[in-house]
Amino acid sequence: MLKEFERLKQLVNELETDVAKFTEKHNMLAGTRVRKGLQEIKKVAQEMRIAVQDAKKGGAGADGEAQ
C-alpha cells in the first residue's frame, strides 16, 4: 500500500511544473499533460481504493497481510 501511495505522491509532484505553465503562461500543451497526469492519478487512486476495500473484507492489515 505504501508503494502505491508513494507513486501517487510522485505523480502529483511531477504535475507541478505543467500546472504552473498552464495556469501562468496559458501553455495548452502543458494543459494536455496535466489532464493526462490527472488520469493516471485517478487510475492509481482507484487501484488503492480497491486494495483497501479488499483488505477490509479479507481482514488483512494495511501491509496486505492477514491479521
PDB file of N, CA, C and O in Angstrom:
ATOM      1  N   MET A   1       0.828  -1.186   0.000  1.00  0.00           N
ATOM      2  CA  MET A   1       0.000   0.000   0.000  1.00  0.00           C
ATOM      3  C   MET A   1       0.875   1.254   0.000  1.00  0.00           C
ATOM      4  O   MET A   1       0.569   2.226  -0.690  1.00  0.00           O
ATOM      5  N   LEU A   2       1.963   1.231   0.773  1.00  0.00           N
ATOM      6  CA  LEU A   2       2.838   2.404   0.826  1.00  0.00           C
ATOM      7  C   LEU A   2       3.485   2.672  -0.530  1.00  0.00           C
ATOM      8  O   LEU A   2       3.713   3.824  -0.900  1.00  0.00           O
ATOM      9  N   LYS A   3       3.773   1.622  -1.252  1.00  0.00           N
ATOM     10  CA  LYS A   3       4.380   1.776  -2.578  1.00  0.00           C
ATOM     11  C   LYS A   3       3.425   2.532  -3.503  1.00  0.00           C
ATOM     12  O   LYS A   3       3.840   3.432  -4.233  1.00  0.00           O
ATOM     13  N   GLU A   4       2.169   2.168  -3.468  1.00  0.00           N
ATOM     14  CA  GLU A   4       1.177   2.832  -4.306  1.00  0.00           C
ATOM     15  C   GLU A   4       0.992   4.287  -3.882  1.00  0.00           C
ATOM     16  O   GLU A   4       0.834   5.168  -4.727  1.00  0.00           O
ATOM     17  N   PHE A   5       1.013   4.536  -2.568  1.00  0.00           N
ATOM     18  CA  PHE A   5       0.869   5.892  -2.071  1.00  0.00           C
ATOM     19  C   PHE A   5       2.050   6.764  -2.493  1.00  0.00           C
ATOM     20  O   PHE A   5       1.875   7.925  -2.862  1.00  0.00           O
ATOM     21  N   GLU A   6       3.250   6.194  -2.434  1.00  0.00           N
ATOM     22  CA  GLU A   6       4.432   6.931  -2.882  1.00  0.00           C
ATOM     23  C   GLU A   6       4.324   7.247  -4.373  1.00  0.00           C
ATOM     24  O   GLU A   6       4.705   8.335  -4.805  1.00  0.00           O
ATOM     25  N   ARG A   7       3.812   6.313  -5.152  1.00  0.00           N
ATOM     26  CA  ARG A   7       3.612   6.546  -6.591  1.00  0.00           C
ATOM     27  C   ARG A   7       2.617   7.683  -6.811  1.00  0.00           C
ATOM     28  O   ARG A   7       2.808   8.514  -7.698  1.00  0.00           O
ATOM     29  N   LEU A   8       1.574   7.719  -6.019  1.00  0.00           N
ATOM     30  CA  LEU A   8       0.574   8.775  -6.119  1.00  0.00           C
ATOM     31  C   LEU A   8       1.198  10.143  -5.824  1.00  0.00           C
ATOM     32  O   LEU A   8       0.945  11.110  -6.543  1.00  0.00           O
ATOM     33  N   LYS A   9       2.008  10.222  -4.774  1.00  0.00           N
ATOM     34  CA  LYS A   9       2.672  11.475  -4.439  1.00  0.00           C
ATOM     35  C   LYS A   9       3.641  11.893  -5.551  1.00  0.00           C
ATOM     36  O   LYS A   9       3.749  13.076  -5.873  1.00  0.00           O
ATOM     37  N   GLN A  10       4.333  10.930  -6.124  1.00  0.00           N
ATOM     38  CA  GLN A  10       5.270  11.210  -7.208  1.00  0.00           C
ATOM     39  C   GLN A  10       4.537  11.790  -8.417  1.00  0.00           C
ATOM     40  O   GLN A  10       5.007  12.747  -9.031  1.00  0.00           O
ATOM     41  N   LEU A  11       3.394  11.212  -8.753  1.00  0.00           N
ATOM     42  CA  LEU A  11       2.617  11.702  -9.886  1.00  0.00           C
ATOM     43  C   LEU A  11       2.159  13.144  -9.667  1.00  0.00           C
ATOM     44  O   LEU A  11       2.207  13.959 -10.588  1.00  0.00           O
ATOM     45  N   VAL A  12       1.722  13.453  -8.467  1.00  0.00           N
ATOM     46  CA  VAL A  12       1.285  14.818  -8.158  1.00  0.00           C
ATOM     47  C   VAL A  12       2.463  15.781  -8.285  1.00  0.00           C
ATOM     48  O   VAL A  12       2.327  16.855  -8.872  1.00  0.00           O
ATOM     49  N   ASN A  13       3.614  15.403  -7.740  1.00  0.00           N
ATOM     50  CA  ASN A  13       4.795  16.265  -7.826  1.00  0.00           C
ATOM     51  C   ASN A  13       5.236  16.493  -9.262  1.00  0.00           C
ATOM     52  O   ASN A  13       5.678  17.589  -9.607  1.00  0.00           O
ATOM     53  N   GLU A  14       5.121  15.478 -10.098  1.00  0.00           N
ATOM     54  CA  GLU A  14       5.518  15.606 -11.497  1.00  0.00           C
ATOM     55  C   GLU A  14       4.634  16.596 -12.257  1.00  0.00           C
ATOM     56  O   GLU A  14       5.069  17.178 -13.251  1.00  0.00           O
ATOM     57  N   LEU A  15       3.415  16.789 -11.803  1.00  0.00           N
ATOM     58  CA  LEU A  15       2.486  17.695 -12.491  1.00  0.00           C
ATOM     59  C   LEU A  15       2.721  19.163 -12.153  1.00  0.00           C
ATOM     60  O   LEU A  15       2.242  20.046 -12.864  1.00  0.00           O
ATOM     61  N   GLU A  16       3.441  19.426 -11.092  1.00  0.00           N
ATOM     62  CA  GLU A  16       3.572  20.794 -10.597  1.00  0.00           C
ATOM     63  C   GLU A  16       4.054  21.772 -11.670  1.00  0.00           C
ATOM     64  O   GLU A  16       3.479  22.851 -11.818  1.00  0.00           O
ATOM     65  N   THR A  17       5.075  21.420 -12.403  1.00  0.00           N
ATOM     66  CA  THR A  17       5.617  22.303 -13.435  1.00  0.00           C
ATOM     67  C   THR A  17       4.603  22.567 -14.532  1.00  0.00           C
ATOM     68  O   THR A  17       4.426  23.707 -14.961  1.00  0.00           O
ATOM     69  N   ASP A  18       3.940  21.515 -14.985  1.00  0.00           N
ATOM     70  CA  ASP A  18       2.973  21.686 -16.071  1.00  0.00           C
ATOM     71  C   ASP A  18       1.749  22.488 -15.622  1.00  0.00           C
ATOM     72  O   ASP A  18       1.188  23.248 -16.410  1.00  0.00           O
ATOM     73  N   VAL A  19       1.333  22.326 -14.372  1.00  0.00           N
ATOM     74  CA  VAL A  19       0.214  23.122 -13.860  1.00  0.00           C
ATOM     75  C   VAL A  19       0.596  24.597 -13.869  1.00  0.00           C
ATOM     76  O   VAL A  19      -0.205  25.444 -14.262  1.00  0.00           O
ATOM     77  N   ALA A  20       1.811  24.905 -13.440  1.00  0.00           N
ATOM     78  CA  ALA A  20       2.271  26.296 -13.443  1.00  0.00           C
ATOM     79  C   ALA A  20       2.331  26.848 -14.862  1.00  0.00           C
ATOM     80  O   ALA A  20       1.900  27.974 -15.109  1.00  0.00           O
ATOM     81  N   LYS A  21       2.863  26.062 -15.795  1.00  0.00           N
ATOM     82  CA  LYS A  21       2.938  26.521 -17.189  1.00  0.00           C
ATOM     83  C   LYS A  21       1.552  26.783 -17.759  1.00  0.00           C
ATOM     84  O   LYS A  21       1.338  27.758 -18.480  1.00  0.00           O
ATOM     85  N   PHE A  22       0.622  25.911 -17.430  1.00  0.00           N
ATOM     86  CA  PHE A  22      -0.727  26.064 -17.966  1.00  0.00           C
ATOM     87  C   PHE A  22      -1.438  27.268 -17.360  1.00  0.00           C
ATOM     88  O   PHE A  22      -2.064  28.048 -18.079  1.00  0.00           O
ATOM     89  N   THR A  23      -1.344  27.424 -16.041  1.00  0.00           N
ATOM     90  CA  THR A  23      -2.092  28.495 -15.379  1.00  0.00           C
ATOM     91  C   THR A  23      -1.444  29.866 -15.559  1.00  0.00           C
ATOM     92  O   THR A  23      -2.146  30.865 -15.715  1.00  0.00           O
ATOM     93  N   GLU A  24      -0.133  29.920 -15.539  1.00  0.00           N
ATOM     94  CA  GLU A  24       0.553  31.209 -15.612  1.00  0.00           C
ATOM     95  C   GLU A  24       0.847  31.657 -17.034  1.00  0.00           C
ATOM     96  O   GLU A  24       0.758  32.845 -17.343  1.00  0.00           O
ATOM     97  N   LYS A  25       1.198  30.712 -17.901  1.00  0.00           N
ATOM     98  CA  LYS A  25       1.611  31.060 -19.262  1.00  0.00           C
ATOM     99  C   LYS A  25       0.598  30.629 -20.313  1.00  0.00           C
ATOM    100  O   LYS A  25       0.794  30.863 -21.506  1.00  0.00           O
ATOM    101  N   HIS A  26      -0.479  30.001 -19.869  1.00  0.00           N
ATOM    102  CA  HIS A  26      -1.541  29.533 -20.773  1.00  0.00           C
ATOM    103  C   HIS A  26      -1.000  28.601 -21.866  1.00  0.00           C
ATOM    104  O   HIS A  26      -1.429  28.652 -23.018  1.00  0.00           O
ATOM    105  N   ASN A  27      -0.053  27.754 -21.470  1.00  0.00           N
ATOM    106  CA  ASN A  27       0.543  26.782 -22.381  1.00  0.00           C
ATOM    107  C   ASN A  27      -0.429  25.614 -22.532  1.00  0.00           C
ATOM    108  O   ASN A  27      -0.627  24.838 -21.598  1.00  0.00           O
ATOM    109  N   MET A  28      -1.030  25.497 -23.709  1.00  0.00           N
ATOM    110  CA  MET A  28      -2.057  24.480 -23.945  1.00  0.00           C
ATOM    111  C   MET A  28      -1.490  23.057 -23.913  1.00  0.00           C
ATOM    112  O   MET A  28      -2.176  22.135 -23.473  1.00  0.00           O
ATOM    113  N   LEU A  29      -0.258  22.867 -24.368  1.00  0.00           N
ATOM    114  CA  LEU A  29       0.340  21.531 -24.314  1.00  0.00           C
ATOM    115  C   LEU A  29       0.566  21.093 -22.868  1.00  0.00           C
ATOM    116  O   LEU A  29       0.425  19.916 -22.537  1.00  0.00           O
ATOM    117  N   ALA A  30       0.915  22.042 -22.022  1.00  0.00           N
ATOM    118  CA  ALA A  30       1.063  21.719 -20.598  1.00  0.00           C
ATOM    119  C   ALA A  30      -0.285  21.299 -20.023  1.00  0.00           C
ATOM    120  O   ALA A  30      -0.350  20.404 -19.180  1.00  0.00           O
ATOM    121  N   GLY A  31      -1.356  21.936 -20.473  1.00  0.00           N
ATOM    122  CA  GLY A  31      -2.702  21.556 -20.031  1.00  0.00           C
ATOM    123  C   GLY A  31      -3.035  20.133 -20.419  1.00  0.00           C
ATOM    124  O   GLY A  31      -3.654  19.400 -19.648  1.00  0.00           O
ATOM    125  N   THR A  32      -2.628  19.741 -21.612  1.00  0.00           N
ATOM    126  CA  THR A  32      -2.844  18.368 -22.067  1.00  0.00           C
ATOM    127  C   THR A  32      -2.080  17.391 -21.179  1.00  0.00           C
ATOM    128  O   THR A  32      -2.606  16.340 -20.811  1.00  0.00           O
ATOM    129  N   ARG A  33      -0.844  17.735 -20.838  1.00  0.00           N
ATOM    130  CA  ARG A  33      -0.044  16.871 -19.959  1.00  0.00           C
ATOM    131  C   ARG A  33      -0.667  16.785 -18.565  1.00  0.00           C
ATOM    132  O   ARG A  33      -0.636  15.730 -17.930  1.00  0.00           O
ATOM    133  N   VAL A  34      -1.229  17.895 -18.093  1.00  0.00           N
ATOM    134  CA  VAL A  34      -1.892  17.892 -16.784  1.00  0.00           C
ATOM    135  C   VAL A  34      -3.084  16.941 -16.823  1.00  0.00           C
ATOM    136  O   VAL A  34      -3.259  16.136 -15.907  1.00  0.00           O
ATOM    137  N   ARG A  35      -3.894  17.020 -17.851  1.00  0.00           N
ATOM    138  CA  ARG A  35      -5.061  16.130 -17.955  1.00  0.00           C
ATOM    139  C   ARG A  35      -4.625  14.673 -18.006  1.00  0.00           C
ATOM    140  O   ARG A  35      -5.234  13.817 -17.364  1.00  0.00           O
ATOM    141  N   LYS A  36      -3.580  14.390 -18.762  1.00  0.00           N
ATOM    142  CA  LYS A  36      -3.074  13.014 -18.850  1.00  0.00           C
ATOM    143  C   LYS A  36      -2.560  12.548 -17.488  1.00  0.00           C
ATOM    144  O   LYS A  36      -2.818  11.416 -17.078  1.00  0.00           O
ATOM    145  N   GLY A  37      -1.834  13.419 -16.791  1.00  0.00           N
ATOM    146  CA  GLY A  37      -1.314  13.075 -15.469  1.00  0.00           C
ATOM    147  C   GLY A  37      -2.428  12.845 -14.464  1.00  0.00           C
ATOM    148  O   GLY A  37      -2.355  11.934 -13.639  1.00  0.00           O
ATOM    149  N   LEU A  38      -3.464  13.679 -14.537  1.00  0.00           N
ATOM    150  CA  LEU A  38      -4.596  13.511 -13.631  1.00  0.00           C
ATOM    151  C   LEU A  38      -5.321  12.196 -13.884  1.00  0.00           C
ATOM    152  O   LEU A  38      -5.822  11.570 -12.951  1.00  0.00           O
ATOM    153  N   GLN A  39      -5.376  11.779 -15.141  1.00  0.00           N
ATOM    154  CA  GLN A  39      -5.994  10.492 -15.457  1.00  0.00           C
ATOM    155  C   GLN A  39      -5.198   9.348 -14.833  1.00  0.00           C
ATOM    156  O   GLN A  39      -5.774   8.380 -14.335  1.00  0.00           O
ATOM    157  N   GLU A  40      -3.873   9.466 -14.863  1.00  0.00           N
ATOM    158  CA  GLU A  40      -3.022   8.442 -14.252  1.00  0.00           C
ATOM    159  C   GLU A  40      -3.206   8.443 -12.731  1.00  0.00           C
ATOM    160  O   GLU A  40      -3.246   7.381 -12.108  1.00  0.00           O
ATOM    161  N   ILE A  41      -3.316   9.627 -12.138  1.00  0.00           N
ATOM    162  CA  ILE A  41      -3.565   9.724 -10.701  1.00  0.00           C
ATOM    163  C   ILE A  41      -4.889   9.051 -10.359  1.00  0.00           C
ATOM    164  O   ILE A  41      -4.989   8.327  -9.368  1.00  0.00           O
ATOM    165  N   LYS A  42      -5.878   9.289 -11.166  1.00  0.00           N
ATOM    166  CA  LYS A  42      -7.195   8.681 -10.946  1.00  0.00           C
ATOM    167  C   LYS A  42      -7.087   7.151 -10.968  1.00  0.00           C
ATOM    168  O   LYS A  42      -7.692   6.466 -10.143  1.00  0.00           O
ATOM    169  N   LYS A  43      -6.313   6.631 -11.918  1.00  0.00           N
ATOM    170  CA  LYS A  43      -6.147   5.184 -12.043  1.00  0.00           C
ATOM    171  C   LYS A  43      -5.460   4.594 -10.805  1.00  0.00           C
ATOM    172  O   LYS A  43      -5.905   3.584 -10.260  1.00  0.00           O
ATOM    173  N   VAL A  44      -4.383   5.231 -10.376  1.00  0.00           N
ATOM    174  CA  VAL A  44      -3.643   4.743  -9.210  1.00  0.00           C
ATOM    175  C   VAL A  44      -4.515   4.838  -7.953  1.00  0.00           C
ATOM    176  O   VAL A  44      -4.518   3.927  -7.125  1.00  0.00           O
ATOM    177  N   ALA A  45      -5.253   5.945  -7.818  1.00  0.00           N
ATOM    178  CA  ALA A  45      -6.122   6.118  -6.656  1.00  0.00           C
ATOM    179  C   ALA A  45      -7.211   5.049  -6.637  1.00  0.00           C
ATOM    180  O   ALA A  45      -7.539   4.524  -5.573  1.00  0.00           O
ATOM    181  N   GLN A  46      -7.762   4.726  -7.775  1.00  0.00           N
ATOM    182  CA  GLN A  46      -8.800   3.687  -7.839  1.00  0.00           C
ATOM    183  C   GLN A  46      -8.230   2.330  -7.453  1.00  0.00           C
ATOM    184  O   GLN A  46      -8.880   1.557  -6.749  1.00  0.00           O
ATOM    185  N   GLU A  47      -7.025   2.040  -7.910  1.00  0.00           N
ATOM    186  CA  GLU A  47      -6.378   0.776  -7.537  1.00  0.00           C
ATOM    187  C   GLU A  47      -6.158   0.713  -6.031  1.00  0.00           C
ATOM    188  O   GLU A  47      -6.337  -0.338  -5.416  1.00  0.00           O
ATOM    189  N   MET A  48      -5.766   1.847  -5.436  1.00  0.00           N
ATOM    190  CA  MET A  48      -5.579   1.892  -3.991  1.00  0.00           C
ATOM    191  C   MET A  48      -6.900   1.690  -3.269  1.00  0.00           C
ATOM    192  O   MET A  48      -6.952   0.974  -2.270  1.00  0.00           O
ATOM    193  N   ARG A  49      -7.970   2.309  -3.759  1.00  0.00           N
ATOM    194  CA  ARG A  49      -9.278   2.156  -3.134  1.00  0.00           C
ATOM    195  C   ARG A  49      -9.701   0.689  -3.126  1.00  0.00           C
ATOM    196  O   ARG A  49     -10.215   0.190  -2.125  1.00  0.00           O
ATOM    197  N   ILE A  50      -9.485   0.010  -4.235  1.00  0.00           N
ATOM    198  CA  ILE A  50      -9.846  -1.399  -4.346  1.00  0.00           C
ATOM    199  C   ILE A  50      -9.008  -2.238  -3.375  1.00  0.00           C
ATOM    200  O   ILE A  50      -9.528  -3.145  -2.725  1.00  0.00           O
ATOM    201  N   ALA A  51      -7.712  -1.931  -3.282  1.00  0.00           N
ATOM    202  CA  ALA A  51      -6.836  -2.676  -2.374  1.00  0.00           C
ATOM    203  C   ALA A  51      -7.264  -2.490  -0.921  1.00  0.00           C
ATOM    204  O   ALA A  51      -7.259  -3.443  -0.142  1.00  0.00           O
ATOM    205  N   VAL A  52      -7.633  -1.268  -0.561  1.00  0.00           N
ATOM    206  CA  VAL A  52      -8.079  -1.004   0.813  1.00  0.00           C
ATOM    207  C   VAL A  52      -9.368  -1.766   1.087  1.00  0.00           C
ATOM    208  O   VAL A  52      -9.510  -2.394   2.136  1.00  0.00           O
ATOM    209  N   GLN A  53     -10.296  -1.712   0.156  1.00  0.00           N
ATOM    210  CA  GLN A  53     -11.573  -2.409   0.336  1.00  0.00           C
ATOM    211  C   GLN A  53     -11.363  -3.919   0.454  1.00  0.00           C
ATOM    212  O   GLN A  53     -11.978  -4.573   1.295  1.00  0.00           O
ATOM    213  N   ASP A  54     -10.495  -4.464  -0.390  1.00  0.00           N
ATOM    214  CA  ASP A  54     -10.205  -5.902  -0.327  1.00  0.00           C
ATOM    215  C   ASP A  54      -9.570  -6.271   1.016  1.00  0.00           C
ATOM    216  O   ASP A  54      -9.885  -7.310   1.597  1.00  0.00           O
ATOM    217  N   ALA A  55      -8.667  -5.404   1.502  1.00  0.00           N
ATOM    218  CA  ALA A  55      -8.019  -5.664   2.786  1.00  0.00           C
ATOM    219  C   ALA A  55      -9.038  -5.628   3.922  1.00  0.00           C
ATOM    220  O   ALA A  55      -8.963  -6.429   4.854  1.00  0.00           O
ATOM    221  N   LYS A  56      -9.982  -4.705   3.844  1.00  0.00           N
ATOM    222  CA  LYS A  56     -11.010  -4.626   4.875  1.00  0.00           C
ATOM    223  C   LYS A  56     -11.893  -5.868   4.855  1.00  0.00           C
ATOM    224  O   LYS A  56     -12.247  -6.397   5.908  1.00  0.00           O
ATOM    225  N   LYS A  57     -12.243  -6.329   3.676  1.00  0.00           N
ATOM    226  CA  LYS A  57     -13.104  -7.522   3.554  1.00  0.00           C
ATOM    227  C   LYS A  57     -12.380  -8.774   3.997  1.00  0.00           C
ATOM    228  O   LYS A  57     -12.967  -9.645   4.638  1.00  0.00           O
ATOM    229  N   GLY A  58     -11.099  -8.865   3.654  1.00  0.00           N
ATOM    230  CA  GLY A  58     -10.342 -10.071   3.937  1.00  0.00           C
ATOM    231  C   GLY A  58      -9.693 -10.094   5.304  1.00  0.00           C
ATOM    232  O   GLY A  58      -9.071 -11.092   5.668  1.00  0.00           O
ATOM    233  N   GLY A  59      -9.817  -9.026   6.071  1.00  0.00           N
ATOM    234  CA  GLY A  59      -9.215  -8.976   7.376  1.00  0.00           C
ATOM    235  C   GLY A  59      -7.724  -8.742   7.344  1.00  0.00           C
ATOM    236  O   GLY A  59      -7.034  -8.962   8.339  1.00  0.00           O
ATOM    237  N   ALA A  60      -7.216  -8.294   6.197  1.00  0.00           N
ATOM    238  CA  ALA A  60      -5.782  -8.024   6.100  1.00  0.00           C
ATOM    239  C   ALA A  60      -5.487  -6.626   6.633  1.00  0.00           C
ATOM    240  O   ALA A  60      -6.339  -5.738   6.589  1.00  0.00           O
ATOM    241  N   GLY A  61      -4.284  -6.446   7.130  1.00  0.00           N
ATOM    242  CA  GLY A  61      -3.880  -5.138   7.628  1.00  0.00           C
ATOM    243  C   GLY A  61      -3.447  -4.237   6.493  1.00  0.00           C
ATOM    244  O   GLY A  61      -3.579  -4.604   5.326  1.00  0.00           O
ATOM    245  N   ALA A  62      -2.941  -3.086   6.810  1.00  0.00           N
ATOM    246  CA  ALA A  62      -2.533  -2.094   5.823  1.00  0.00           C
ATOM    247  C   ALA A  62      -1.370  -2.591   4.969  1.00  0.00           C
ATOM    248  O   ALA A  62      -1.166  -2.119   3.851  1.00  0.00           O
ATOM    249  N   ASP A  63      -0.599  -3.562   5.511  1.00  0.00           N
ATOM    250  CA  ASP A  63       0.529  -4.082   4.745  1.00  0.00           C
ATOM    251  C   ASP A  63       0.135  -5.248   3.846  1.00  0.00           C
ATOM    252  O   ASP A  63       0.981  -5.828   3.166  1.00  0.00           O
ATOM    253  N   GLY A  64      -1.137  -5.584   3.844  1.00  0.00           N
ATOM    254  CA  GLY A  64      -1.631  -6.631   2.972  1.00  0.00           C
ATOM    255  C   GLY A  64      -1.605  -8.018   3.561  1.00  0.00           C
ATOM    256  O   GLY A  64      -2.054  -8.969   2.921  1.00  0.00           O
ATOM    257  N   GLU A  65      -1.076  -8.160   4.799  1.00  0.00           N
ATOM    258  CA  GLU A  65      -1.000  -9.473   5.427  1.00  0.00           C
ATOM    259  C   GLU A  65      -2.194  -9.658   6.367  1.00  0.00           C
ATOM    260  O   GLU A  65      -2.656  -8.711   7.004  1.00  0.00           O
ATOM    261  N   ALA A  66      -2.672 -10.880   6.437  1.00  0.00           N
ATOM    262  CA  ALA A  66      -3.804 -11.183   7.318  1.00  0.00           C
ATOM    263  C   ALA A  66      -3.390 -10.987   8.762  1.00  0.00           C
ATOM    264  O   ALA A  66      -2.253 -11.262   9.144  1.00  0.00           O
ATOM    265  N   GLN A  67      -4.329 -10.510   9.551  1.00  0.00           N
ATOM    266  CA  GLN A  67      -4.032 -10.266  10.973  1.00  0.00           C
ATOM    267  C   GLN A  67      -4.468 -11.441  11.811  1.00  0.00           C
ATOM    268  O   GLN A  67      -4.303 -11.424  13.031  1.00  0.00           O
TER     269      GLN A  67
END
